[in-house]
Amino acid sequence: ELDAYRRSTVKAGESRALSACAAFKCHALIVESERDSIIPQQVVANYRAAFTSTASLTVRVLDEADHSLSTEEMQKTYTTVLVAWLKEMIGRARKDSQTTPVIAVPAPATTAAD
């Protein structure tokens, strides 16, 4: 039963996890292992389809990788993908902060009654 469900197309409104993805407004990264024997490709496809409101969605497939990233090469490839994505997101944030004015408002003073 679970296996059949995981191999079926599931829409965001049919799953709490996918509903949360649909509401997610930030940047998202999906990393899929090409030879994953645990997570069916349809599950990844469902997540990809659910991320409809993100600022950006990046999808990377690790060639020849299994679910547990069982070799050092697979682990290094995953780390490389993750670090590259983080650098891209940090670089974009820095660039955006240079073009978007930031207005700092002082916090209200607290009193002893607070």
N, C-alpha and C positions, 0 to 999 in steps of 0.2 A: 504494500500500500504506500509506504513512504517513498520507496524507489520510484514508483509510477508518478507520484506527486512531484518529486524532484526533477523528473524528466519532462514535465508538462509546462506549458506556457502559463505563467501566473502573472496577473496584472497587479499594479500597485494597490488597488483597492481591496484586493483579496488576501493581503498579507500585511501584518503590522510592520515587519521589517522593510518591505518594499514601499509601504506608505510613508515611512520615515525617510526613505531615500527620495521619494517624490517631493517631499517638503524641504529637503536639504538644499540650502542656498549657497553654500561655500564651494570650494574646489574639491573635486573627488578624484581618486585614483583607484582603478581596478587592476589588479595583477592576477593573471590567469596562468596556471601551469598547463602547457600544451598536452602533457600526458597524465593529467590528474585522474586517478582512478577513484577518488573519493567524491569530488564535487563535479557533477555532470555539467557539460557545457551549457545546457539549458538554464541552469541556475545562474550562471554568469550572464547569459543573455537576458534573463529576467531582471537582474540588477541593472544591467546597462539600460534597458528600456525604462526602468523606474526612475532613473536619475534625470528628470525632466526640468528641474528648476535650478540646477547647479550653475555656479559662475563659470565652471569649466569641468569637463569630464575627460580624463586621460585613461586610455585602456592600453595595457601592455600584456603581451603573451610571451611567456618565457619558453623559448624553443627547447624541446626535448625534456623539459623539467617535469618531475613528478610532484605529487601533492606535498610530500615532506621535504622537498628540496634536498634530496639525500646525498648529493655530492657537493664537495667544496666549490666546484665550478658553478653549480646551480645557485648556491647560496651567495656567491660573489656576484653573479648576474642579477639576482634579486636586489642585493644591496646597491649595486650600481644603478639599477632602475629607480629605486626609491630615493637615493641621494640626488640623482639628476632631476627627478620631479620636484623634490623639496627645494633644490637650488633655483629651479625655474619659478616656483611659487614665491620664494623669498625675493628673487630678483624682480618679479612682477609687482610684489607689494611695495618694494622700495621705489620702483619707478612710479607707481601710482601715488605714493606719498609725496613725491616731488612735484606732482602736477595737481594734487588735490589739497587745498588749504585745510589745515587742521586748526580748529579753534578750541583752545583749552579754557574751560570755565572753572574757576575756583570752587571747591566744595563749600557748601554752607558751613558756617562756624557752628560748633556744637556748644551746648551749655551744660552746666552741671545737672540740669533737669533731664537731659537726654540720657 
